């Protein structure tokens, strides 16, 4: 098959390498608004370059992968489904709930398959933790500690657009709620700045969360539970 890939930042470049290595992918067509970045990735993985998302679609690809910044996810997903291309889009769906709901209705109306990259609920280790909590194997859960670790900070240009650390923390906190079969009741948040101006936007987010039981989630006993989640970016916590 022939696939199109939009966005060649850290995650997009990673996808490019994986896709190019798959025996079922005959050709990969890339597009990024930074020409030098598109050229570098294309040369490394042996892909073709298109000047725009529309040009990628016009190349006759069979499916699309969207790895652009969050603010473009909904727009690009809609563009792809309107062209009738099955689409995989990185998380999150959109910057806000209203836009996500609108996009969901639009996608449903087209009937074109769309998948959002939420892999963690299907990870065997994550599922095992959830099962242990749900079955009462861990007793009454009072505290959950979680840390997100990236090997290096994102490029400087990526930081103002969506706040990498805050976004990662938001997603991982929701994963903790899922693993402990609880819903969010109250959140008090404290942010700690990084150690230098270079990482001023790369903040640790520690959330103290009082959890309300979901129906049947007896292991927590309805009492308070604290989730402490930190995001580490290249040693900055």
C-alpha positions in Angstrom: 0.0 0.0 0.0 0.9 3.7 -0.4 0.6 5.9 2.7 0.8 9.6 3.4 2.3 11.1 6.5 1.6 14.7 7.7 4.0 16.3 10.2 7.6 15.3 10.8 8.5 16.4 14.3 9.7 13.9 16.9 6.7 11.6 16.7 6.2 12.1 12.9 9.8 11.2 12.2 9.4 8.1 14.4 6.3 7.1 12.5 8.2 7.6 9.2 10.9 5.2 10.2 8.5 2.5 11.3 6.2 2.9 8.3 9.2 2.7 5.8 10.4 -0.5 7.4 7.0 -2.4 7.0 7.0 -4.8 4.1 3.4 -3.9 3.3 4.2 -0.3 2.7 5.3 0.2 -1.0 5.7 4.0 -0.8 5.6 6.7 1.8 4.7 10.3 0.9 5.6 12.9 3.4 4.7 16.5 4.0 5.8 19.1 6.6 5.7 23.0 6.5 9.4 23.0 7.1 11.1 21.9 3.8 14.4 21.1 5.3 12.8 18.8 7.8 10.8 17.0 5.1 14.0 16.6 3.0 16.0 15.2 5.9 13.4 12.6 6.9 12.6 11.7 3.3 16.2 11.0 2.5 16.7 9.0 5.7 13.7 6.7 5.1 13.6 6.7 1.3 10.2 8.5 1.0 8.7 10.9 -1.4 8.0 14.6 -0.5 4.8 16.5 -1.2 4.4 20.3 -0.7 1.1 20.2 1.2 -1.4 17.9 2.7 -3.6 18.3 -0.4 -0.6 17.3 -2.5 -0.2 14.1 -0.5 -3.8 13.2 -1.0 -3.5 14.0 -4.7 -0.7 11.6 -4.9 -3.2 8.8 -4.6 -2.2 7.3 -1.3 -4.3 4.6 0.3 -4.3 5.9 3.8 -3.1 8.9 5.9 -1.1 9.3 9.2 -1.4 12.6 11.0 1.4 13.5 13.4 1.2 17.3 13.1 0.8 19.6 16.2 -2.5 19.2 18.2 -4.0 22.4 16.9 -4.1 20.9 13.4 -5.4 17.4 14.2 -9.1 18.1 13.6 -8.5 20.2 10.5 -6.3 17.6 8.9 -8.4 14.6 9.9 -11.5 16.3 8.3 -9.5 17.0 5.1 -8.4 13.3 4.9 -11.9 11.8 5.5 -13.5 14.2 3.0 -11.0 12.7 0.5 -12.2 9.2 1.5 -8.8 8.1 3.0 -8.7 5.9 6.1 -6.8 8.0 8.7 -4.7 7.4 11.8 -4.3 10.6 13.9 -2.0 11.1 16.9 -3.6 12.0 20.2 -5.4 14.1 21.2 -8.3 14.4 18.8 -8.5 18.2 19.1 -7.6 21.0 21.5 -11.0 21.1 23.1 -14.1 19.0 23.7 -16.4 21.0 21.4 -14.1 20.6 18.4 -13.6 16.9 19.2 -17.3 16.3 19.3 -17.9 18.2 16.1 -15.2 16.1 14.4 -16.6 12.9 15.7 -20.0 13.7 14.1 -18.4 14.7 10.8 -16.3 11.5 10.7 -19.4 9.3 11.5 -21.3 11.0 8.7 -18.6 10.1 6.2 -18.2 6.4 7.2 -14.4 6.7 6.6 -12.4 4.7 9.2 -10.4 6.9 11.7 -8.2 5.7 14.5 -6.8 7.9 17.3 -3.4 6.9 18.7 -4.5 6.0 22.3 -2.4 2.8 22.7 -2.0 2.6 26.5 -5.3 1.0 27.4 -4.3 -1.9 25.2 -0.9 -2.3 26.7 -0.8 -5.6 28.7 1.0 -4.0 31.6 -1.5 -1.2 31.9 -4.4 -3.6 31.6 -3.0 -5.8 34.3 -2.8 -2.9 36.7 -6.4 -2.0 36.1 -7.5 -5.6 36.6 -5.5 -5.8 39.8 -7.3 -2.7 41.1 -10.7 -3.8 39.9 -10.4 -7.3 41.4 -9.2 -5.9 44.8 -5.8 -7.6 44.6 -4.1 -4.4 45.8 -6.5 -3.7 48.6 -7.8 -0.2 49.1 -5.8 2.2 46.9 -4.7 5.4 48.7 -1.9 6.7 46.5 -0.9 6.4 42.9 2.6 7.6 41.8 3.3 8.0 38.1 6.2 9.5 36.1 6.4 10.4 32.4 9.9 10.3 31.0 11.1 11.5 27.7 14.8 11.0 26.7 15.2 14.6 25.6 13.3 17.9 25.5 11.3 18.8 22.4 12.6 21.3 19.9 12.4 24.9 21.1 9.9 25.8 18.3 7.4 23.1 19.6 7.2 24.4 23.2 5.0 27.5 22.8 2.4 25.8 20.6 1.0 23.3 23.0 3.1 23.0 26.1 4.5 19.5 25.8 4.8 18.8 29.5 1.4 20.0 30.4 -0.2 18.0 27.6 1.7 14.8 28.5 0.7 15.2 32.2 -3.0 15.8 31.3 -3.0 12.6 29.2 -1.2 10.5 31.8 -3.4 11.7 34.6 -6.4 10.5 32.7 -4.7 7.2 32.3 -4.3 6.9 36.0 -8.0 7.6 36.5 -8.8 4.8 34.0 -6.4 2.3 35.6 -7.9 3.0 39.0 -11.5 2.8 37.6 -12.3 6.3 39.0 -13.7 9.6 37.8 -12.3 13.0 38.5 -14.0 15.0 41.3 -11.7 17.8 42.4 -8.2 18.8 41.2 -5.8 21.2 42.9 -2.7 21.7 40.8 0.8 22.9 41.5 3.4 23.7 38.8 7.1 23.8 39.3 9.3 25.6 36.9 12.3 23.9 35.3 15.8 24.7 36.4 16.5 27.1 33.5 14.9 29.5 31.1 15.5 27.1 28.3 13.0 24.7 30.0 10.7 27.3 31.5 7.7 25.7 29.8 8.7 22.2 30.7 7.1 22.0 34.0 6.4 19.2 36.4 2.7 18.9 37.1 1.7 17.4 40.5 -2.0 16.9 40.8 -3.7 16.1 44.0 -6.9 14.4 43.0 -9.9 13.4 45.1 -11.5 10.5 43.3 -15.2 9.6 43.2 -15.9 5.9 42.7 -17.4 4.7 39.4 -20.2 2.2 39.9 -18.7 -1.1 41.0 -15.2 0.3 41.6 -15.2 -1.0 45.2 -11.4 -1.2 45.7 -11.1 2.5 46.6 -13.9 2.3 49.0 -15.2 5.8 48.1 -12.4 7.4 50.1 -9.9 10.0 48.9 -7.0 8.9 46.8 -4.0 11.0 45.8 -2.5 10.8 42.3 1.0 12.3 42.1 2.2 12.6 38.5 5.4 14.2 37.4 6.7 14.9 33.9 10.5 14.6 33.5 12.0 16.2 30.4 15.7 15.4 30.0 16.3 15.5 33.8 14.2 18.6 34.4 11.5 17.8 37.1 
